[in-house]
Amino acid sequence: MSGTKSNTESYKPHITPTCERLAGKSALVTGGARGIGKAIALRFAQEGAGVCIVDKDLPEAEHTAHEVEKLGVRAVALKADVSDRAVVERVVQQAAESMGSIDVLVNNAGMIVFGSLMDCRVEDWNAMIAVDLSGAFHFTQFVGRSMIENGRGGRMIHIGSTASVLPTAQQSAYCVAKAGLLMMSRCAALELIGHNITSNLLCPQGAVTDINRELLRNSAIMGALEANIPAKRLATVEEIASAAAFLASDEAAYITGTELLHDGGAVISGLWWR
């Protein structure tokens, strides 16, 4: 990238975690080894929650768990391919036994395959659905059953995207998977509210993470992306984690079955006359 920093790089959020807001709770974060998932795990720990980090990369998950433990709470790292239902069932049982309970589920694990609907290969389509949608379904079902059995209530936070509500060029399979996640979250909300379990979709527009860092080093690509966002920048992972912490807290006990757009105005910008 050129010597001039982008708006996204230049922005430094001033965020103060709410001490002890999540004290006494245990969270399971899928895809928690790096990126948005890691930021959520660390934010939850800063607010007092123990965290189980589930990821296909166990060494990196263990590294994140060590960072969580430095914050004075319990951490567990478990390896899982979220698309493998039998593995998910075993991991949820291990997490519940290790942590005592699972009070918060964050379905964050995901992948993206670029391409149009007409050109999408069936193997890419199947992989997207298996990880981004079916993986979240497996965790929602097994953790939901565990929450019901414990009788402690709970919070489910599914990491969607602005692609959950708007089609995006060259991301057809991703859009379909994330839109499916929206409806699954609503169904879970309707079925589980009687057990004091809420379910909400958090929809980031995007942030710089390992998955896109090299791409966004290109100033032309970053500039074009920022230009299409009314806020003129991407979010930071810390900002996304702050929204997740709110949804995980008792402050959000009356919020369920909804979508929190975390997008700098990107979704509504199409309604602006310009």
Buried (B, 14 or more C-beta within 10 A) or exposed (E): BEEEEBBBBEBEEEEEBBEEBBEEBBBBBBBBBBBBBBBBBBBBBBBBBBBBBBBBBBEBBBBBBEBBBEBEBBBBBBBBBBBBBEBBBBBBEBBBEBBEBBBBBBBBBBBBBBBEEEEBEEEBBEBBBBBBBBBBBBBBBBBBEBBBEBEBBBBBBBBBBBBBBBEEEEBBBBBBBBBBBBEBBBBBBEEBBEBBBBBBBBBBBBBBBEBBEEEBEEBEEBBEBBEEBEBBBBBBBBBBBBBBBBBBBEEBEEBBBBBBBBBBEBBEBEEEEE
